[in-house]
């Protein structure tokens, strides 16, 4: 990731949590410790970000416990990622209960019914300003209103979402609702690599095909300052005195206007990437 110019990112650490991967590393890696199961599942020490995996793998009792006991910690949850997840919270037949949970040696659990995963989380009282909804592909207007009301943010993973569901989160709906959005890659199980340039370009071309008004500047913001803000790395929100000196050096082949510059960086920035600096130190 550093070689392609990513200077900071969030990383989900699966249980059992590995020592050495559960602390902030030079303000570059923010670890989210994965939690799943029922109410008696172990929780990591206080003060670390959590990742309650998803509504179908984390019981309502455990979700309520996390949001009750850890209101100030960041909590990243896979949400509204698939049709099967939506069917799960609606109480309809779904492959998660019929195939996935039995393969994992787990039983399903009693839960309230809801129209969408986001409305399910709202129903059980597990959405707040420290909630990061990963994916948010299958959303309604009501979902956007809930996320806005609760101050939750969203991370979209274009290539993973297209691979698994053929769709990407409705960005115009999120932008209109003033919801903070960042770009992610998800893992190598659903993406060929962890390259944010390719995520940006995938989103750019998808938006063009959908007729969305999503300028390069907005997509660049989602991949840079937007991610830093959601991860609470405030020092990365801009380049100025007093902030962290983590940045890229990209060589322009010719003078460009501000409008042309954003499109050039999005489409060709990695090809012309010359240097990567993290906390003032040249790492590439």
C-alpha positions as a printed NumPy array, in Angstrom:
array([[  0.   ,   0.   ,   0.   ],
       [  2.839,   2.386,   0.796],
       [  4.426,   1.659,  -2.581],
       [  1.255,   2.827,  -4.309],
       [  1.097,   5.972,  -2.183],
       [ -1.255,   5.105,   0.696],
       [  0.09 ,   6.783,   3.848],
       [ -2.581,   5.674,   6.364],
       [ -5.409,   3.164,   6.525],
       [ -7.78 ,   1.245,   8.744],
       [ -7.193,  -2.486,   9.14 ],
       [ -9.588,  -5.072,  10.57 ],
       [ -7.742,  -7.53 ,  12.852],
       [ -9.618, -10.868,  13.097],
       [-10.057, -12.727,  16.367],
       [ -7.906, -13.981,  18.055],
       [ -6.232, -10.593,  17.956],
       [ -2.536, -10.774,  17.204],
       [ -0.22 ,  -8.956,  19.559],
       [  1.555,  -6.157,  17.717],
       [ -1.402,  -5.502,  15.424],
       [ -3.638,  -4.027,  18.064],
       [ -1.977,  -0.647,  18.538],
       [ -1.66 ,   2.461,  16.452],
       [  1.496,   2.233,  14.368],
       [  3.055,   5.673,  13.875],
       [ -0.394,   7.091,  13.137],
       [ -0.404,   5.042,   9.923],
       [ -2.438,   1.904,  10.678],
       [ -5.647,   2.167,  12.709],
       [ -6.567,  -1.357,  13.883],
       [-10.212,  -2.372,  14.246],
       [-10.428,  -5.481,  16.411],
       [-13.079,  -7.825,  15.041],
       [-15.836,  -9.03 ,  17.355],
       [-18.569, -11.542,  16.51 ],
       [-20.833, -14.023,  18.227],
       [-23.229, -13.561,  21.154],
       [-23.336, -11.341,  24.224],
       [-20.63 , -13.263,  26.085],
       [-18.041, -12.795,  23.299],
       [-14.733, -11.292,  24.493],
       [-14.131,  -7.601,  23.881],
       [-10.675,  -6.062,  23.44 ],
       [ -9.258,  -3.558,  25.946],
       [-11.001,  -0.213,  26.089],
       [ -9.616,   2.583,  23.961],
       [ -9.172,   0.554,  20.752],
       [-11.443,   0.709,  17.698],
       [-13.779,  -2.257,  17.256],
       [-15.234,  -4.069,  14.282],
       [-18.471,  -5.863,  15.17 ],
       [-18.438,  -7.878,  11.979],
       [-21.984,  -7.652,  10.603],
       [-25.659,  -7.902,  11.629],
       [-25.757, -11.571,  10.632],
       [-22.631, -12.62 ,  12.56 ],
       [-23.087, -10.501,  15.695],
       [-26.195, -10.976,  17.811],
       [-28.389,  -8.012,  18.818],
       [-27.362,  -8.594,  22.448],
       [-23.663,  -8.283,  21.6  ],
       [-24.22 ,  -5.26 ,  19.377],
       [-26.155,  -3.504,  22.144],
       [-23.416,  -4.377,  24.624],
       [-20.741,  -2.882,  22.367],
       [-22.624,   0.352,  21.731],
       [-23.526,   0.596,  25.429],
       [-20.062,  -0.103,  26.831],
       [-17.944,   1.516,  24.099],
       [-19.751,   4.725,  23.052],
       [-16.53 ,   6.665,  22.448],
       [-14.645,   4.038,  20.406],
       [-14.78 ,   3.892,  16.627],
       [-16.911,   0.953,  15.474],
       [-16.68 ,  -0.292,  11.879],
       [-19.373,  -2.742,  10.765],
       [-20.037,  -4.38 ,   7.4  ],
       [-23.503,  -3.079,   6.603],
       [-25.921,  -3.333,   3.658],
       [-23.372,  -5.274,   1.628],
       [-25.553,  -7.955,   0.026],
       [-29.083,  -9.035,  -0.88 ],
       [-28.684, -11.965,   1.512],
       [-27.937,  -9.631,   4.414],
       [-31.101,  -7.653,   3.628],
       [-33.143, -10.861,   3.501],
       [-31.589, -11.869,   6.847],
       [-32.767,  -8.74 ,   8.692],
       [-36.173,  -8.991,   6.984],
       [-36.602, -12.516,   8.341],
       [-36.84 , -14.014,   4.85 ],
       [-35.111, -17.202,   3.644],
       [-31.44 , -16.454,   3.01 ],
       [-28.175, -18.234,   2.256],
       [-26.526, -16.815,   5.368],
       [-28.72 , -18.873,   7.706],
       [-29.152, -21.808,   5.357],
       [-25.532, -22.256,   4.268],
       [-22.962, -19.883,   5.789],
       [-23.704, -20.176,   9.521],
       [-23.921, -24.   ,   9.46 ],
       [-20.538, -24.137,   7.693],
       [-19.094, -22.031,  10.52 ],
       [-20.662, -24.342,  13.104],
       [-22.968, -21.594,  14.336],
       [-26.704, -21.28 ,  14.845],
       [-28.82 , -18.301,  13.956],
       [-30.276, -16.087,  16.671],
       [-33.543, -14.356,  17.488],
       [-33.689, -10.778,  16.233],
       [-36.169,  -8.021,  15.377],
       [-37.228,  -7.631,  11.752],
       [-36.424,  -4.535,   9.718],
       [-36.699,  -3.399,   6.112],
       [-32.954,  -2.815,   5.683],
       [-29.743,  -3.524,   7.641],
       [-29.354,   0.169,   8.488],
       [-32.903,   0.34 ,   9.829],
       [-32.165,  -2.863,  11.772],
       [-29.198,  -1.168,  13.459],
       [-31.357,   1.853,  14.224],
       [-34.064,  -0.404,  15.692],
       [-31.643,  -1.972,  18.17 ],
       [-30.022,   1.375,  19.024],
       [-26.6  ,   0.705,  17.505],
       [-25.777,   3.72 ,  15.364],
       [-23.881,   6.821,  16.472],
       [-21.274,   9.361,  15.359],
       [-18.51 ,   6.806,  15.954],
       [-20.112,   4.244,  13.63 ],
       [-18.469,   3.486,  10.283],
       [-20.764,   1.634,   7.883],
       [-18.59 ,  -0.334,   5.472],
       [-20.118,  -0.83 ,   2.001],
       [-23.675,   0.587,   2.379],
       [-24.546,  -0.705,  -1.091],
       [-28.265,  -1.388,  -0.673],
       [-29.632,   1.812,   0.796],
       [-32.89 ,   3.737,   0.756],
       [-33.675,   7.396,   1.286],
       [-34.758,   6.508,   4.802],
       [-31.396,   4.812,   5.409],
       [-29.548,   7.969,   4.37 ],
       [-31.716,  10.04 ,   6.706],
       [-30.906,   7.686,   9.597],
       [-27.159,   7.808,   8.958],
       [-27.27 ,  11.592,   8.72 ],
       [-29.297,  11.866,  11.924],
       [-26.889,   9.624,  13.839],
       [-23.759,  11.238,  12.375],
       [-22.463,   7.904,  11.081],
       [-19.972,   7.736,   8.228],
       [-19.596,   5.363,   5.272],
       [-16.682,   3.603,   3.568],
       [-17.385,   2.354,   0.057],
       [-15.285,  -0.361,  -1.599],
       [-16.071,  -0.09 ,  -5.331],
       [-14.284,  -3.131,  -6.753],
       [-15.317,  -5.464,  -3.948],
       [-18.914,  -4.279,  -4.16 ],
       [-19.05 ,  -4.695,  -7.942],
       [-17.508,  -8.16 ,  -7.674],
       [-19.896,  -9.379,  -4.975],
       [-23.118,  -7.586,  -5.863],
       [-22.704,  -5.731,  -9.155],
       [-23.483,  -2.399,  -7.507],
       [-21.836,   0.425,  -5.567],
       [-23.29 ,   2.512,  -2.731],
       [-25.602,   5.287,  -4.028],
       [-23.102,   8.134,  -3.72 ],
       [-25.514,  10.902,  -4.812],
       [-27.832,   9.904,  -1.945],
       [-24.96 ,   9.991,   0.542],
       [-23.607,  13.302,  -0.749],
       [-27.064,  14.892,  -0.673],
       [-27.465,  13.782,   2.95 ],
       [-24.051,  15.299,   3.863],
       [-22.756,  11.944,   5.089],
       [-18.967,  11.623,   5.395],
       [-17.722,   9.103,   2.833],
       [-14.291,   7.54 ,   2.3  ],
       [-12.877,   4.968,  -0.097],
       [-11.687,   1.532,   0.964],
       [-10.507,  -1.639,  -0.734],
       [-11.955,  -4.404,   1.482],
       [ -9.705,  -7.485,   1.55 ],
       [ -7.966,  -9.652,  -1.01 ],
       [-10.843, -12.114,  -0.898],
       [-12.932,  -9.775,  -3.051],
       [-10.347,  -7.385,  -4.548],
       [ -7.279,  -8.218,  -6.682],
       [ -5.064,  -5.831,  -4.695],
       [ -5.169,  -2.995,  -2.139],
       [ -4.594,  -0.159,  -4.62 ],
       [ -6.667,   2.964,  -3.931],
       [ -5.891,   4.443,  -7.344],
       [ -7.779,   1.559,  -8.922],
       [-10.646,   2.08 ,  -6.473],
       [-10.829,   5.749,  -7.483],
       [-10.833,   4.964, -11.191],
       [-13.422,   2.215, -10.788],
       [-15.702,   4.628,  -8.955],
       [-15.071,   7.338, -11.544],
       [-16.055,   5.142, -14.498],
       [-19.013,   3.623, -12.645],
       [-20.29 ,   7.092, -11.76 ],
       [-19.975,   8.181, -15.391],
       [-21.931,   5.114, -16.527],
       [-24.648,   5.82 , -13.942],
       [-24.891,   9.485, -14.887],
       [-23.851,  10.609, -11.399],
       [-22.385,  14.053, -10.888],
       [-19.252,  12.982,  -9.038],
       [-16.262,  15.167, -10.012],
       [-12.66 ,  13.968,  -9.655],
       [-12.132,  16.416,  -6.777],
       [-14.827,  14.653,  -4.726],
       [-13.396,  11.209,  -5.395],
       [ -9.88 ,  12.394,  -4.494],
       [-11.248,  13.83 ,  -1.258],
       [-12.877,  10.483,  -0.424],
       [ -9.529,   8.717,  -0.905],
       [ -7.471,  11.239,   1.088],
       [ -8.801,  13.702,   3.66 ],
       [-12.155,  11.922,   3.845],
       [-10.495,   8.73 ,   5.009],
       [ -8.246,  10.556,   7.442],
       [-11.219,  12.35 ,   8.974],
       [-13.28 ,   9.166,   9.393],
       [-10.309,   7.378,  10.982],
       [ -9.859,  10.391,  13.303],
       [ -6.385,  11.118,  11.931],
       [ -7.002,  14.861,  11.884],
       [ -3.373,  15.643,  11.042],
       [ -3.941,  14.309,   7.519],
       [ -6.88 ,  16.551,   6.639],
       [ -4.693,  19.141,   4.895],
       [ -1.103,  20.164,   4.18 ],
       [ -0.198,  23.093,   6.403],
       [  2.083,  24.157,   9.239],
       [  1.432,  22.141,  12.38 ],
       [ -0.032,  19.138,  10.555],
       [  1.573,  15.787,   9.832],
       [  3.895,  15.802,   6.803],
       [  2.507,  12.725,   5.072],
       [  2.062,  13.368,   1.363],
       [  2.87 ,  12.261,  -2.186],
       [  5.026,  13.898,  -4.838],
       [  3.488,  13.551,  -8.303],
       [  5.239,  14.966, -11.356],
       [  3.061,  16.825, -13.848],
       [  4.079,  16.348, -17.498],
       [  2.748,  19.822, -18.371],
       [  1.106,  22.84 , -16.685],
       [ -2.505,  22.055, -15.766],
       [ -5.458,  24.083, -14.545],
       [ -6.965,  23.188, -11.124],
       [ -9.82 ,  21.424, -12.908],
       [ -7.452,  19.458, -15.144],
       [ -5.151,  18.667, -12.221],
       [ -7.769,  16.703, -10.285],
       [ -8.615,  14.561, -13.305],
       [ -4.942,  13.977, -14.069],
       [ -4.138,  12.883, -10.51 ],
       [ -7.121,  10.518, -10.409],
       [ -6.462,   8.895, -13.78 ],
       [ -2.654,   9.001, -14.02 ],
       [ -1.278,  10.011, -10.624],
       [  0.187,   6.617,  -9.783],
       [  1.995,   6.477, -13.125],
       [  3.736,   9.768, -12.3  ],
       [  4.264,   9.08 ,  -8.586],
       [  7.82 ,  10.07 ,  -7.625],
       [  7.949,  10.015,  -3.814],
       [  5.952,   9.069,  -0.726],
       [  6.497,  10.778,   2.633],
       [  5.091,   9.552,   5.97 ],
       [  5.484,  11.805,   9.008],
       [  8.172,  13.808,   7.241],
       [ 10.244,  10.765,   6.292],
       [ 10.685,   9.732,   2.678],
       [  9.662,   6.073,   2.424],
       [  9.6  ,   5.743,  -1.361]])
